[in-house]
Amino acid sequence: MSMSMGVSTAVARCCARCQGPLEPGDLRCAVCGLAAPQGSGPAPPPVQVLRCTECGAAVAYSAEAQAPKCRFCGAITRLEQPVDPIEQADWLLPFGVPPAQADKALRQWMSTLGFFRPSDLSQAATVEGLRPIWWAGWLVNADAVVSWTADSNAGALRSAWAPHAGQTQLPFRGLLVSASRGLSLDESRELAPYFRFDQAVPAAHRTQQQLGPADAVLEQFDAQRSAARKILSERIAATAEDTLKQGVIPGSTFRNVHVAVLLRALEARRVALPSYVLAYRYKGRSYRAIVHGQDASRVTGTAPIAWGKVALVIAGALALVALVVAVFALTRTG
């Protein structure tokens, strides 16, 4: 994943409590949560959005779009003017996959889901909707203090393991954190590594060139930058273990590695990420898949299970167990 697009932003001032950077429009410090003082930067103007009544996702409102249903889950949307300001994307990534290729990618994905899926899924499924959308994400630079405890073979002497603990500062650059309400965290994590940020275009240029299908809509950043703090801390904690094993924790073998993360700085760019949301139906039930807007080989989603095949495998396993027991009993009596 290319991370050539910088994420440093013009900082109006710092938080009075933790000295973390405050960006224009911040209602609270993204590091410690302290309310930002008035005058920390111009707030985005009030906007109208289409809010989903089920998943809560909000997309840009357009009178011409006439989109009464949510692009993510198909539920009814309603027009809303939020009280808090809505932040706008700084950068948009262009679509590289046309709609016809996205539909083909869905069929190919269905045919590779494995034995426990219906054999006729790719042929029998009916695509009910193919909806291009830019979903919301933060491209983040952060500095963190990581406290850790672990057992390793260093200094173990007669024992196999010895306890260690410490604290170190680690930089994290170019992390993509989902700000989407329409996509699950698992879906966004599967798509995230394959976006090409070197192709990013300033959002102000969206109307000046063709960046995607004409009916593509833009998910709104109706969550503040500080909302990324918990997700970002979890992601840093999950990846810090590998970094700590590469020279920070003494020794060459490790166990019981635990980390705690304290963010010291957080700078973010708001990016709009292209994808297709495809709703399809199989034998009367609806399912959803997400096709990456820049790499059609990356597809994630839900699919039906062939319970007949599951039952067949279970029955076969039980029959095998019964046969083994019978053979064992015969050998014992013989």
C-alpha positions as CSV (number, residue, x, y, z in Angstrom):
1,M,0.0,0.0,0.0
2,S,1.5,3.3,-1.1
3,M,1.6,6.0,1.6
4,S,3.3,8.8,-0.4
5,M,0.5,11.2,0.4
6,G,1.5,13.3,3.4
7,V,-0.9,13.7,6.3
8,S,0.5,16.7,8.2
9,T,-2.0,19.4,8.6
10,A,-2.0,23.1,9.5
11,V,-2.4,23.2,13.3
12,A,-4.1,26.1,14.8
13,R,-3.1,25.4,18.4
14,C,-2.4,22.7,20.9
15,C,-4.5,21.1,23.6
16,A,-4.2,22.9,26.9
17,R,-4.0,19.5,28.8
18,C,-1.8,17.2,26.7
19,Q,-0.4,19.6,24.1
20,G,-1.8,17.4,21.3
21,P,-2.4,19.2,18.0
22,L,-5.9,20.7,17.5
23,E,-7.0,20.8,13.9
24,P,-9.6,23.1,12.4
25,G,-13.1,22.0,13.3
26,D,-12.0,19.8,16.3
27,L,-14.7,19.8,19.0
28,R,-12.4,17.8,21.4
29,C,-8.7,16.9,21.5
30,A,-8.1,13.7,19.6
31,V,-5.6,12.5,22.1
32,C,-7.0,13.2,25.6
33,G,-10.6,14.2,24.8
34,L,-10.5,17.7,26.4
35,A,-13.1,20.0,24.9
36,A,-11.4,22.3,22.3
37,P,-11.7,26.0,23.1
38,Q,-13.7,28.2,20.8
39,G,-11.6,29.8,18.1
40,S,-9.4,26.7,17.5
41,G,-10.3,27.0,13.9
42,P,-13.2,27.6,11.5
43,A,-15.9,25.0,11.9
44,P,-17.3,23.4,8.7
45,P,-20.6,25.0,7.6
46,P,-23.8,23.2,8.4
47,V,-24.8,20.6,5.8
48,Q,-27.7,18.3,5.2
49,V,-27.1,14.6,5.0
50,L,-29.1,11.4,4.3
51,R,-29.0,9.3,7.4
52,C,-29.7,5.6,7.4
53,T,-32.4,4.6,10.0
54,E,-30.7,1.3,10.6
55,C,-26.8,1.3,10.2
56,G,-26.5,5.1,11.0
57,A,-24.3,5.8,8.0
58,A,-24.7,9.3,6.5
59,V,-24.0,10.3,2.9
60,A,-23.9,13.6,1.2
61,Y,-27.3,14.9,0.3
62,S,-28.1,15.8,-3.3
63,A,-31.5,16.8,-4.4
64,E,-30.8,15.2,-7.8
65,A,-29.7,11.9,-6.4
66,Q,-33.2,11.0,-5.0
67,A,-31.7,8.1,-2.9
68,P,-34.4,7.0,-0.4
69,K,-32.4,3.9,0.5
70,C,-29.1,3.5,2.3
71,R,-26.2,2.7,-0.1
72,F,-24.7,0.4,2.5
73,C,-27.5,-1.7,3.9
74,G,-30.6,-0.8,1.8
75,A,-32.6,0.6,4.7
76,I,-34.7,3.8,4.4
77,T,-32.8,7.1,4.8
78,R,-34.1,10.4,6.1
79,L,-32.9,13.9,5.6
80,E,-31.1,15.3,8.6
81,Q,-29.2,18.5,9.5
82,P,-26.8,17.6,12.3
83,V,-26.2,20.0,15.2
84,D,-22.5,19.3,15.3
85,P,-20.4,20.3,12.2
86,I,-19.7,17.7,9.6
87,E,-16.1,17.5,8.5
88,Q,-15.4,17.1,4.8
89,A,-12.9,14.8,3.0
90,D,-9.5,16.3,2.3
91,W,-8.6,13.8,-0.4
92,L,-10.5,11.5,-2.7
93,L,-9.0,8.3,-4.3
94,P,-10.3,7.7,-7.8
95,F,-12.2,4.6,-8.8
96,G,-10.0,2.3,-11.0
97,V,-12.6,-0.5,-11.3
98,P,-15.6,0.2,-13.7
99,P,-19.1,-1.2,-12.6
100,A,-19.1,-4.1,-15.1
101,Q,-15.7,-5.3,-13.7
102,A,-17.1,-5.0,-10.2
103,D,-20.0,-7.3,-11.1
104,K,-17.6,-9.8,-12.7
105,A,-15.4,-9.7,-9.6
106,L,-18.4,-10.6,-7.4
107,R,-19.1,-13.7,-9.5
108,Q,-15.5,-14.8,-9.4
109,W,-15.5,-14.3,-5.6
110,M,-18.6,-16.4,-5.2
111,S,-17.0,-19.3,-7.1
112,T,-13.9,-19.4,-4.7
113,L,-15.6,-19.4,-1.3
114,G,-15.0,-23.1,-0.7
115,F,-16.7,-26.4,-0.3
116,F,-19.3,-25.3,2.4
117,R,-20.9,-22.7,0.1
118,P,-23.6,-23.6,-2.5
119,S,-22.1,-25.0,-5.7
120,D,-24.4,-22.9,-7.9
121,L,-24.0,-19.7,-6.0
122,S,-22.2,-17.7,-8.7
123,Q,-24.8,-18.8,-11.3
124,A,-28.0,-18.7,-9.2
125,A,-27.4,-15.5,-7.3
126,T,-29.1,-12.3,-8.5
127,V,-27.4,-9.0,-8.1
128,E,-30.0,-6.6,-6.8
129,G,-27.9,-3.4,-6.6
130,L,-24.4,-2.2,-7.4
131,R,-23.7,1.0,-5.6
132,P,-20.5,2.9,-5.9
133,I,-19.5,4.9,-2.8
134,W,-16.6,6.7,-1.3
135,W,-16.4,5.6,2.3
136,A,-14.8,7.6,5.1
137,G,-11.4,7.0,6.6
138,W,-8.6,8.8,8.4
139,L,-5.0,8.6,7.2
140,V,-3.1,9.0,10.4
141,N,0.3,9.9,11.7
142,A,0.7,9.2,15.4
143,D,3.4,9.0,18.1
144,A,2.8,6.7,21.0
145,V,4.3,5.6,24.3
146,V,4.0,1.8,24.4
147,S,4.3,0.1,27.8
148,W,4.9,-3.6,27.6
149,T,5.5,-6.8,29.6
150,A,6.7,-10.1,28.3
151,D,8.5,-13.3,29.0
152,S,11.6,-14.2,27.0
153,N,14.6,-16.5,27.0
154,A,17.0,-13.6,27.8
155,G,18.4,-13.9,31.3
156,A,16.4,-17.1,32.0
157,L,19.4,-18.9,33.6
158,R,18.0,-22.3,34.8
159,S,14.4,-21.5,33.9
160,A,13.1,-21.5,30.3
161,W,11.6,-18.0,30.7
162,A,12.4,-14.7,32.4
163,P,10.0,-11.8,32.9
164,H,10.8,-8.4,31.4
165,A,9.0,-5.0,31.2
166,G,9.6,-1.6,29.7
167,Q,8.3,1.5,28.0
168,T,9.3,2.8,24.6
169,Q,8.2,5.5,22.2
170,L,7.2,4.3,18.7
171,P,6.2,6.3,15.6
172,F,3.3,5.1,13.5
173,R,3.0,6.7,10.0
174,G,0.4,6.3,7.3
175,L,-2.1,4.3,9.2
176,L,-5.5,4.0,7.7
177,V,-8.3,4.0,10.2
178,S,-12.0,3.5,9.2
179,A,-14.4,6.4,9.9
180,S,-17.2,4.6,8.2
181,R,-20.5,3.7,9.8
182,G,-21.7,1.8,6.8
183,L,-18.8,-0.7,6.7
184,S,-17.9,-3.0,9.5
185,L,-14.3,-2.8,11.0
186,D,-13.6,-6.2,9.5
187,E,-14.7,-5.2,6.0
188,S,-12.6,-1.9,6.1
189,R,-9.6,-3.8,7.4
190,E,-9.7,-6.3,4.6
191,L,-9.9,-3.5,2.0
192,A,-7.5,-1.0,3.6
193,P,-4.1,-2.4,2.5
194,Y,-4.8,-2.2,-1.2
195,F,-5.6,1.5,-1.7
196,R,-3.1,3.6,-3.7
197,F,-2.7,6.9,-1.9
198,D,-0.3,8.2,-4.5
199,Q,-3.3,8.7,-6.8
200,A,-5.2,10.8,-4.2
201,V,-6.8,14.0,-5.5
202,P,-7.7,17.0,-3.4
203,A,-11.4,16.9,-2.6
204,A,-11.9,20.4,-4.0
205,H,-11.1,19.0,-7.5
206,R,-13.9,16.4,-7.4
207,T,-16.1,18.4,-9.8
208,Q,-13.2,19.2,-12.2
209,Q,-12.4,15.6,-13.3
210,Q,-14.0,12.2,-13.5
211,L,-13.0,10.3,-10.4
212,G,-15.6,7.6,-10.5
213,P,-19.1,6.5,-11.7
214,A,-21.6,9.4,-12.0
215,D,-23.9,7.9,-9.4
216,A,-21.1,7.5,-6.7
217,V,-21.9,9.1,-3.4
218,L,-19.7,10.4,-0.6
219,E,-20.0,9.1,2.9
220,Q,-19.8,12.0,5.4
221,F,-17.4,12.3,8.3
222,D,-20.0,12.8,11.0
223,A,-17.7,11.3,13.6
224,Q,-15.0,13.6,15.1
225,R,-11.3,12.9,14.7
226,S,-11.2,12.0,18.4
227,A,-13.5,9.0,17.6
228,A,-10.6,7.4,15.9
229,R,-8.6,7.3,19.1
230,K,-9.9,4.0,20.5
231,I,-9.8,2.2,17.1
232,L,-6.3,3.6,16.5
233,S,-5.1,2.5,19.9
234,E,-6.4,-1.0,19.3
235,R,-4.6,-1.2,15.9
236,I,-1.3,0.1,17.3
237,A,-1.5,-2.3,20.2
238,A,-2.1,-5.2,17.7
239,T,0.9,-4.3,15.6
240,A,3.3,-3.0,18.3
241,E,4.0,-6.6,19.4
242,D,5.9,-7.4,16.2
243,T,7.8,-4.1,16.5
244,L,8.8,-4.8,20.1
245,K,10.1,-8.3,19.2
246,Q,12.5,-6.8,16.7
247,G,15.1,-5.5,19.2
248,V,13.1,-3.8,22.0
249,I,12.3,-6.9,24.1
250,P,15.5,-8.7,24.9
251,G,15.9,-12.3,23.7
252,S,14.9,-14.3,20.7
253,T,11.8,-16.2,21.8
254,F,8.8,-14.6,23.6
255,R,5.5,-15.4,25.2
256,N,2.9,-13.5,27.2
257,V,3.5,-10.2,25.4
258,H,1.1,-7.5,26.6
259,V,1.1,-3.9,25.5
260,A,-0.6,-0.7,26.5
261,V,-0.7,2.4,24.3
262,L,-0.7,6.1,25.2
263,L,-1.0,8.4,22.2
264,R,1.2,11.5,22.4
265,A,0.3,13.1,19.0
266,L,-2.3,12.5,16.4
267,E,-2.5,14.1,13.0
268,A,-5.0,13.0,10.4
269,R,-6.2,13.6,6.9
270,R,-9.7,12.7,6.0
271,V,-9.8,10.5,2.9
272,A,-12.6,9.1,0.8
273,L,-12.0,5.6,-0.3
274,P,-13.7,4.0,-3.4
275,S,-15.6,0.8,-3.2
276,Y,-18.7,-0.9,-4.6
277,V,-21.4,-2.2,-2.3
278,L,-23.3,-5.1,-4.0
279,A,-26.5,-6.5,-2.7
280,Y,-27.4,-9.9,-4.1
281,R,-30.1,-12.5,-3.4
282,Y,-29.8,-16.3,-3.3
283,K,-32.9,-18.5,-2.7
284,G,-35.0,-15.6,-1.3
285,R,-32.3,-14.2,1.1
286,S,-30.3,-11.1,0.7
287,Y,-26.5,-10.8,1.2
288,R,-23.9,-8.1,0.8
289,A,-20.4,-7.9,-0.7
290,I,-17.9,-5.1,-1.0
291,V,-15.6,-4.9,-4.0
292,H,-12.5,-2.7,-3.8
293,G,-12.8,0.3,-6.0
294,Q,-9.2,0.2,-7.1
295,D,-8.4,-3.6,-7.1
296,A,-11.2,-5.9,-8.3
297,S,-9.4,-8.9,-6.9
298,R,-10.2,-7.7,-3.4
299,V,-13.7,-8.7,-2.4
300,T,-15.2,-9.2,1.1
301,G,-18.8,-9.9,2.2
302,T,-21.3,-12.4,3.4
303,A,-22.5,-15.6,1.7
304,P,-24.9,-18.5,2.3
305,I,-23.8,-21.7,3.8
306,A,-24.7,-25.1,2.2
307,W,-26.0,-26.8,5.4
308,G,-26.6,-30.0,3.5
309,K,-22.8,-30.3,2.9
310,V,-22.1,-29.4,6.5
311,A,-24.5,-32.2,7.6
312,L,-22.9,-34.6,5.2
313,V,-19.4,-34.0,6.6
314,I,-20.6,-34.3,10.2
315,A,-22.4,-37.6,9.3
316,G,-19.2,-38.9,7.7
317,A,-17.1,-37.9,10.7
318,L,-19.5,-39.6,13.1
319,A,-19.5,-42.7,10.9
320,L,-15.7,-42.8,10.9
321,V,-15.6,-42.4,14.7
322,A,-18.1,-45.3,15.0
323,L,-16.0,-47.4,12.7
324,V,-12.9,-46.7,14.7
325,V,-14.6,-47.6,17.9
326,A,-16.0,-50.8,16.5
327,V,-12.5,-51.9,15.2
328,F,-11.0,-51.1,18.5
329,A,-13.6,-53.1,20.3
330,L,-13.1,-56.1,18.0
331,T,-9.3,-56.0,18.5
332,R,-9.8,-55.9,22.3
333,T,-12.2,-58.9,22.3
334,G,-10.0,-60.8,19.9
